[in-house]
Amino acid sequence: MNLNTLLIIVTLLGIAALLTVLYLRAKSEKPDIEQSDKLTLDRLLEIVKYSLADLIKDENFAGLADEEFESMYKRKARIEDALQNCVYGIDSAKLIVQDLIRSIVADLLKTEDEVLQVFDFRASYLEPRIKFELLMYFYKKEHGKDALAVMVGEYRLDRERYEIEDKSQASYVITNEDIDTIYAEKNYELDYHAMLDLLSILIYQKYKGFGVIDTLREMNINGFNCGTSGSILSALLNKDRKVPQAPRSVWLYFNGKYIHLRFLTFHAEEELRRVVQLLCRYNNPGPLTEKRGYLVNTMYDKSRVLALRPPAAEYWAVFVRKFTLSDSSLPALIDKPYVNKSFLAINLIIYLMMGQVTCGFTGRQGAGKTVMMTAAVKYIDPRYTVRVLEMAPEMYLRELYPERNILSVQETEYVSAAELQDALKKSDAAVSIVGEVATDAIAARMIQMGQVASIFTIFSHHANRAEQLVYAIRNSLVNAGGFTGNMITAEQQVIDVIRVDIHLNYTTEGRRYIERISEIVRLDISVPYPDYDTSAPVHSMNRITKEYYTRQTDRKSFATRDILKYNLETDTYETYDWFTTELTQKMLEVMPPDKVKEFKSFILDNWRI
């Protein structure tokens, strides 16, 4: 055996020995590798992301028959469309994506034990937020989108509590303990399929959904807001951790009450920022930047979204108002079990619409002005065309009255509300509706429309009293420019147009009601000045001068009279004065002939004339 052969043999033996050592070491370390490869919810999320990305990229359709090719092509297009649209809150797209996630998870986790190793749904402790998702999962099976409303009603979760500020102040909260109690009482049994469904829901919320508020957003509620409570500085300065932090700030708007959902938290500002930016993305309204500190938009389901960010706001925040097409008739809104003589308010609004009276629906935010206006439209003569101006879509009259001649417009980044109002003058409008009179220009044009552009107008405003409504619109008329008269002339134009103020309010318990219906009455300003007396020129001029300055300063050009008021102590609608003869006569002239007799009986039976 020569030297070369010997060296080759030694080298091979050395390599074999080295491979044996490496193999034994790898074998001994195998448990650690298995431990590091253990599936978690976060790793499952990554696998889902890559799997769906691969599904979209896959274009290997070669060798398929025409029918199979078309089927695969359509399936891929449907998946791409669902992945794009689910971020806008489109339920059909969301269900498709959740179903895809579920199929991926089911391929990886084939038994209950494998699911429980990833997420232990049967652990002795579960986060209240996870328990909430479990509760909603089962409630939705029975009640659909009314699931949350049913649970809140069943356990009186909207009752007044003393939980804040040393338990000395009343508020509305749903706590961790509430969720724990309900979950323990329900004691739902989770099988393999339910756990797969819940895993897909949790993964979807992190992947394409709206995080912890994803389920909340799809419920039939008045709305919700986020980023509006909790300390910002305590987290930045790492101070007292017992102080509620800003990310724990999800509020439910339910039946007129703002309820703090303490069991929901975004954990970090980054997650809240992601959700805020996602909520206002529908229809590509443009970015929410530092320069553009707020954005008003709508979602696919017609919810109105207001998103704000620093530095314009102190923290990231979003306000979502939902406008469901449920029963919003006047009887449904006004006739409550605890209210007496609600027929007075219902019929009075009906006759005001039939009588073509320009009305302002006033009250603070959340009082129900928009919904009440929407319900009142039903009693406008269907033969009249209706034109609606809104800052953001809220009324959706064409959805409720699809057989009427209705067109709604909204301001955009490039078209102002004032320009749209001018355009509507050429749209054959019989009835003009202004969703909210919030600026001087809109107020001025609303008065102009009430004078010449339509038969009558209804609008909403935030005034608290009828007098304040007149003064606010008067000031807007002057401030808007192009008005050469003085304050008195402007005031006279306002009271010539706006005849009735329907003021809405609500209690801290969320009970909405019509506080009063008032007529705005123009006072007689045609009374002549005192005659000049030649026999007493000084005294005569003093009287005339005094009368002039009185009329220019102290003398009011209008008065208000309450027609109907709500008594909070007795929950009863009570009648006071009736409308002036002038307004009553105007209503009778335009009212349908078959309604005149009923109208007269309604007046005589309930008011002292």
Rosetta blueprint (number, residue, H / E / L):
1 M L
2 N L
3 L H
4 N H
5 T H
6 L H
7 L H
8 I H
9 I H
10 V H
11 T H
12 L H
13 L H
14 G H
15 I H
16 A H
17 A H
18 L H
19 L H
20 T H
21 V H
22 L H
23 Y H
24 L H
25 R H
26 A H
27 K H
28 S H
29 E H
30 K H
31 P H
32 D H
33 I H
34 E H
35 Q H
36 S H
37 D L
38 K L
39 L L
40 T L
41 L H
42 D H
43 R H
44 L H
45 L H
46 E H
47 I H
48 V H
49 K H
50 Y H
51 S H
52 L H
53 A H
54 D H
55 L H
56 I H
57 K H
58 D L
59 E L
60 N L
61 F L
62 A L
63 G L
64 L L
65 A L
66 D H
67 E H
68 E H
69 F H
70 E H
71 S H
72 M H
73 Y H
74 K H
75 R H
76 K H
77 A H
78 R H
79 I H
80 E H
81 D H
82 A H
83 L H
84 Q H
85 N H
86 C H
87 V H
88 Y H
89 G L
90 I L
91 D H
92 S H
93 A H
94 K H
95 L H
96 I H
97 V H
98 Q H
99 D H
100 L H
101 I H
102 R H
103 S H
104 I H
105 V H
106 A H
107 D H
108 L H
109 L L
110 K L
111 T L
112 E H
113 D H
114 E H
115 V H
116 L H
117 Q H
118 V H
119 F L
120 D L
121 F L
122 R L
123 A L
124 S L
125 Y L
126 L L
127 E L
128 P H
129 R H
130 I H
131 K H
132 F H
133 E H
134 L H
135 L H
136 M H
137 Y H
138 F H
139 Y H
140 K H
141 K H
142 E H
143 H H
144 G H
145 K H
146 D H
147 A H
148 L H
149 A H
150 V H
151 M H
152 V H
153 G H
154 E H
155 Y L
156 R L
157 L L
158 D L
159 R L
160 E L
161 R E
162 Y E
163 E E
164 I E
165 E L
166 D L
167 K L
168 S L
169 Q E
170 A E
171 S E
172 Y L
173 V E
174 I E
175 T L
176 N H
177 E H
178 D H
179 I H
180 D H
181 T H
182 I H
183 Y H
184 A H
185 E H
186 K H
187 N L
188 Y L
189 E L
190 L L
191 D L
192 Y H
193 H H
194 A H
195 M H
196 L H
197 D H
198 L H
199 L H
200 S H
201 I H
202 L H
203 I H
204 Y H
205 Q H
206 K H
207 Y H
208 K L
209 G L
210 F L
211 G H
212 V H
213 I H
214 D H
215 T H
216 L H
217 R H
218 E H
219 M L
220 N L
221 I L
222 N L
223 G E
224 F E
225 N E
226 C E
227 G L
228 T L
229 S L
230 G L
231 S E
232 I L
233 L H
234 S H
235 A H
236 L H
237 L L
238 N L
239 K L
240 D L
241 R L
242 K L
243 V L
244 P L
245 Q E
246 A L
247 P L
248 R L
249 S L
250 V E
251 W E
252 L E
253 Y E
254 F E
255 N L
256 G L
257 K E
258 Y E
259 I E
260 H E
261 L E
262 R L
263 F L
264 L L
265 T L
266 F L
267 H L
268 A L
269 E H
270 E H
271 E H
272 L H
273 R H
274 R H
275 V H
276 V H
277 Q H
278 L H
279 L H
280 C L
281 R L
282 Y L
283 N L
284 N L
285 P L
286 G L
287 P L
288 L L
289 T L
290 E L
291 K L
292 R L
293 G L
294 Y E
295 L E
296 V E
297 N E
298 T E
299 M L
300 Y L
301 D L
302 K L
303 S L
304 R E
305 V E
306 L E
307 A E
308 L E
309 R L
310 P L
311 P L
312 A L
313 A L
314 E L
315 Y L
316 W L
317 A E
318 V E
319 F E
320 V E
321 R E
322 K L
323 F L
324 T L
325 L L
326 S L
327 D L
328 S L
329 S L
330 L H
331 P H
332 A H
333 L H
334 I H
335 D L
336 K L
337 P L
338 Y L
339 V L
340 N E
341 K L
342 S H
343 F H
344 L H
345 A H
346 I H
347 N H
348 L H
349 I H
350 I H
351 Y H
352 L H
353 M H
354 M H
355 G L
356 Q L
357 V L
358 T L
359 C E
360 G E
361 F E
362 T E
363 G L
364 R L
365 Q L
366 G L
367 A L
368 G L
369 K H
370 T H
371 V H
372 M H
373 M H
374 T H
375 A H
376 A H
377 V H
378 K H
379 Y H
380 I L
381 D L
382 P L
383 R L
384 Y L
385 T L
386 V E
387 R E
388 V E
389 L E
390 E E
391 M L
392 A L
393 P L
394 E L
395 M L
396 Y L
397 L H
398 R H
399 E H
400 L H
401 Y L
402 P L
403 E L
404 R L
405 N L
406 I E
407 L E
408 S E
409 V E
410 Q E
411 E L
412 T L
413 E L
414 Y L
415 V L
416 S L
417 A H
418 A H
419 E H
420 L H
421 Q H
422 D H
423 A H
424 L H
425 K L
426 K L
427 S L
428 D L
429 A L
430 A L
431 V E
432 S E
433 I E
434 V E
435 G L
436 E L
437 V L
438 A L
439 T L
440 D H
441 A H
442 I H
443 A H
444 A H
445 R H
446 M H
447 I H
448 Q H
449 M H
450 G H
451 Q H
452 V H
453 A H
454 S L
455 I L
456 F E
457 T E
458 I E
459 F E
460 S E
461 H E
462 H L
463 A L
464 N L
465 R L
466 A H
467 E H
468 Q H
469 L H
470 V H
471 Y H
472 A H
473 I H
474 R H
475 N H
476 S H
477 L H
478 V H
479 N H
480 A L
481 G L
482 G L
483 F L
484 T L
485 G L
486 N L
487 M H
488 I H
489 T H
490 A H
491 E H
492 Q H
493 Q H
494 V H
495 I H
496 D H
497 V H
498 I L
499 R L
500 V E
501 D E
502 I E
503 H E
504 L E
505 N E
506 Y E
507 T L
508 T L
509 E L
510 G L
511 R L
512 R E
513 Y E
514 I E
515 E E
516 R E
517 I E
518 S E
519 E E
520 I E
521 V E
522 R E
523 L L
524 D L
525 I L
526 S L
527 V L
528 P L
529 Y L
530 P L
531 D L
532 Y L
533 D L
534 T L
535 S L
536 A L
537 P H
538 V H
539 H H
540 S H
541 M H
542 N H
543 R H
544 I H
545 T H
546 K H
547 E H
548 Y H
549 Y H
550 T H
551 R H
552 Q H
553 T L
554 D L
555 R L
556 K L
557 S L
558 F E
559 A E
560 T E
561 R E
562 D E
563 I E
564 L E
565 K E
566 Y E
567 N E
568 L L
569 E L
570 T L
571 D L
572 T E
573 Y E
574 E E
575 T E
576 Y L
577 D L
578 W L
579 F L
580 T L
581 T H
582 E H
583 L H
584 T H
585 Q H
586 K H
587 M H
588 L H
589 E H
590 V H
591 M L
592 P L
593 P H
594 D H
595 K H
596 V H
597 K H
598 E H
599 F H
600 K H
601 S H
602 F H
603 I H
604 L H
605 D H
606 N H
607 W L
608 R L
609 I L
